[in-house]
């Protein structure tokens, strides 16, 4: 694992399949733990799916 990957993925739940990440996102929204604008994205460092949100530039911020 590279240093960049470690920083980018530390503390995030990694999902192998997008449907699993979508379900996680839905649970976070339903519980009030995350805003409706939260998104699922494929991480460019590990290749897994994470849940995060888009900033004003459209880039994913974690």
C-alpha positions in Angstrom: 0.0 0.0 0.0 1.4 3.4 -0.9 1.5 6.3 1.5 -1.1 8.1 -0.6 -3.4 5.1 -0.5 -3.1 4.8 3.2 -4.0 8.5 3.7 -6.8 8.3 1.2 -8.5 5.1 2.5 -7.8 5.2 6.2 -10.9 5.3 8.3 -13.2 4.6 5.4 -15.3 1.5 4.9 -14.3 -0.3 1.6 -16.9 -2.1 -0.4 -16.0 -4.6 -3.1 -19.4 -4.2 -4.9 -21.2 -1.0 -5.7 -24.6 -2.4 -4.5 -23.1 -2.9 -1.0 -21.8 0.7 -1.0 -25.2 2.0 -2.1 -26.9 0.1 0.7 -24.3 1.5 3.2 -25.0 5.0 1.9 -28.8 4.5 2.2 -28.4 3.3 5.8 -26.3 6.4 6.6 -28.9 8.7 5.1 -31.8 6.9 6.8 -30.1 7.1 10.2 -29.4 10.8 9.8 -25.6 10.2 10.0 -25.1 11.6 6.5 -26.7 14.2 4.3 -28.8 13.3 1.3 -26.0 14.5 -1.1 -23.6 11.8 0.0 -22.3 9.8 -2.9 -20.7 6.4 -3.7 -17.4 6.5 -5.6 -14.7 4.1 -6.8 -11.5 5.0 -5.1 -8.6 5.6 -7.5 -6.1 4.3 -4.9 -7.6 1.0 -3.8 -10.2 0.3 -6.5 -12.9 -0.3 -3.9 -16.1 1.8 -3.4 -16.3 4.4 -0.6 -19.0 6.7 0.5 -18.3 10.5 0.5 -19.7 13.7 -0.8 -19.1 16.1 -3.7 -17.8 19.6 -3.1 -18.5 22.6 -5.2 -16.0 21.5 -7.9 -17.7 18.1 -8.3 -14.7 16.3 -6.9 -15.2 13.8 -4.1 -14.2 15.0 -0.7 -13.9 12.5 2.2 
